[in-house]
């Protein structure tokens, strides 16, 4: 047996309670392992107290597995009778059987040795307070991301001189186009019609730049966008339409006009806020240059974004209060934490317990681009922006040498990193204000919809970036932040695209198999780049997704009810074609 391929631990996503009853147990092995059995029982039932241990547990085969690139991920769910569990694994290859315990591997003979003390894996107690719980509504949400300055100007008649006229095409980060909350309110009925039921708003608190990631005042809506009263009204109107609202929180750093930073610059080490930032050299704070010299820490060396000291108790208390006010004043439904991997764990734990006590189903989303398991144990974020999924999907279509197995490994990797509770509310996206737009990547409308088909059928909740409904183009920041071309929306080609997105959104909301956590890759077709996967809901309803990643037309079986199709007719899935159909396996 390939011993180095075998891995299990009794924490994180390898072994955890999914809810008050069910315990999920996962194990990784090499491909040489053909069958896995779990032996499990209660730690005390087997007479461990004051005497010789006799095993009274059950032996059950683990039948579900996901293929990763070099390993197999086996997964099972058990319901421990008394909320606690001890277990070990039996691993079978073609030639041998090994028993896997916390302290290593035993042969059958060693197992039977009289008097051997077995070091089982132990889940001592599934404490309800420690169970990772995520808000149920998120999985039913289809998000729409809005970059406020570029979405809609609702009050063009009030434009001041510094506002540039709305236009299509390229933009710069220095320009301000006057998009505002009035504009978003005006377009709520449009968004409702599109079918989305969640809005993720880029920052709207007072700041100097047009992107507002350099906050000046965390208590005040930026006057370029509107007033606090207007934002409260926007959320209320959105709620009346069944649309939830998530705001962007920039707590890793402030802007250079944030009052405590100004005070530090004025009073130096004597400032009451001296400990609020991460300052190394007090003599050169006013210098205007990037921070590679290390005089203080900032976001990505940007000197107008000094890093807040989220280890400091006063800073923690201050931002707990800020979040509390946002909930009470605006009734927001979610918070996206900017640079979510650089704020302290201590800060996040405190913020979470503070806000969840006020609004128990508030969604806490971290902006983290890499494996984020250390933030997703139930004490900090509910989920993260699923950038690994974005790049994985993109790379498959970009790279003609990638096979459907590569696609399968990539998807399986994304959904074995975290607990099911987190997977269920992952924030799935294909582009954002930080990336080039989806349409720019492969410059092909059929491929664009193939990727959206994956997005809308993955566990978690899909988010489309404003303009995706008309396949808007744009390169990297700032080009991905162009103005929404409202005057072009009525053109027939845009209306067609809008109808296409509406179909996907409706399916996502109506078909529980689209939203479910369960999927597998049945491998019906031999073609190396014909991706096929099946989603299943709790009742066993199925949908099949087929994506032609080749440069030729392919014959596919004609069965099931077609729910969504592009470049498909009568059993022929054309180059870059997509087919989603119901109940056919
Ligand atoms: C501006 C210019 C840039 C210029 C930069 C530096 O637009 O062209 O390079 O200044 O001078 C905000 C604005 C940006 C602005 C930036 C700095 O939106 O327009 O850039 O402030 O003023 C990493 C971080 C992640 C971060 C991304 C951008 O981990 O947190 O980089 N994203 C958030 C927001 C941004 C925002 C900020 C942070 C700052 O979403 O919009 O920028 O508040 C990998 C890594 C990631 C990395 C990612 C992208 O995959 O794993 O860690 O993300 O690449 O680089």
Boltz pocket constraint, residues with backbone or C-beta under 6 A from the ligand:
constraints:
  - pocket:
      binder: B
      contacts: [[A, 173], [A, 211], [A, 213], [A, 214], [A, 250], [A, 299], [A, 300], [A, 302], [A, 338], [A, 339], [A, 340], [A, 367], [A, 369], [A, 370], [A, 433], [A, 434], [A, 477], [A, 478]]
      max_distance: 6.0
